[in-house]
Amino acid sequence: MRFIVIGITDNPNPWFPPEVMEMIKQGRVFSGGKRHHGIVAPLLPEDAEWIDITAPLDNVFEQYQIVNCKSIIVFASGDPLFFGFANTIKRKMPEAEIVLYPSFNSLQMLAHRLVMPYHDMRIVSLTGRPWPEFDKALIERVEKIGVLTDKEHTPTAIAQRMLEYGYNYYKMYVGEHLGHPTLEKVTTLSLEEAAKRTFDNPNCILLNVDCRTENVEFVTAIGLAAANSTLYALNSKLYFGIPDSEFSLLDGREKMITKMPIRLLTLQALELPKRKVLWDIGFCTGSVSIEARLQFPHLHIEAFEIRSECEVIIHENARRFGAPGINIHIGDFLETDITALPHPEAVFIGGHGGQLKEIIAKVLTVLNDDGIIVMNSVKAPKVSTDSHRLWDEACAELGLRQEPPTKIILNENHPIEILKCSR
């Protein structure tokens, strides 16, 4: 089957080159979104058959398969290879022939309207997609971000999320109905302004660091050339190892946190650069999850805690350090339904309440074959439960392979052993 995919804008009077107009004139079966149909309907032959592109897409491709035509003309927004329908055709029908006639995509058009160079822009699509890639761009301090939106991930919702986690040093540019001769609108706003506005669909946004914002701390990278050659920090500092004193604690108890040097060694033991999914069981203040999120923004993190009061604490700490996207589960881990969660490749057990073997056994039902489990054990005479003994017993009974522990003594504190095992 042959697909002729034509990119269009929101202009109600589209212009196409003669070659494309001849294809439309000779075509019989056409497809696209309802909005696209309204734009191109006057150009279609009287006997044209139209197939709406609506969810579920499997139904659309079933119609393509049964239609009595070897060539289908598809209208798609902008560049059909830019998060567009041509990619879907390639995935669903890899043997199909595709001929493309692209237009400018919406983010290109918005950059053109702003006369803003966009070769250095990080593109994130939130159209029918969740937040992780956008959060990753924020955590990585990307200076210029282009965002494709939808009716849930609106400019308003995006601005509110950025403000909640302290990323308040961006300027937002919103493009609405780009390409439409009368409805097109481009607005420049602060995040505070955008968080209180509503915007017409369709729209897209550009985010760029506002060099005039007082909260931005400029640091020379390789000689100070200009604002666009600087690195910038969060409202105060960038951390490699967040000081323990910066965290909100459970009842102010300093011992209820994985100490910063131990925390960083724990992240190393979890081998996070090559992992995609981390589970943090017994997160308490959330220090391990938050440090992991900031140091390895690609991670998908599921955090579990039995104490309900810790939910407020981890939210407060995540907002304080700009760590969105940690999924929080409150309740007894052994009673939590984990079947629908992404399977972990690395698991940190920060608390077990004497049920370590049961927790590890449950983890093993979903742990990836090459996954690892890490726990820290404190060698203190007044500790009622010998965690290292429970760990050894659990590993032996469950057939797990242990690595030699890493032993650490911090200041006058009791020794800590970082324990690690795998299948």
ABEGO torsion letter per residue (X at the ends): XBBBBBBBBABABBBBBAAAAAAAAABABBBEBAAAAAAAAAABBAABBBBBBBOBAAAAAAAAAABBBABBBBBBBEBAABGBAAAAAAAABAABBBBBBBBBBAAAAAAAAAGBBAAABBBBBABGBBAAAAAAAAAAGBABBBBBBBAABBAAAAAAAAAAAGBAABBBBBBBGBGBAAABBBBBBBAAAAAABBBBOBBBBBBBBBAABAABBBBBABEBABAAABBBBBAABBBBGBBAAABBBBGGBAAABBBAAAAAAAAAAAGAAABABBBBBGAEAGAAAAAAAAABAABBBBBBBABAAAAAAAAAAAAAAGBBGBBBBBEBAAABBAAABBBBABBBBABAGGAAAAAAAAAAAABBAABBBBBBBBBBAABABBAAAAAAAAAAAAGBBBBBBBBBBBEABBBBBBBBBBX
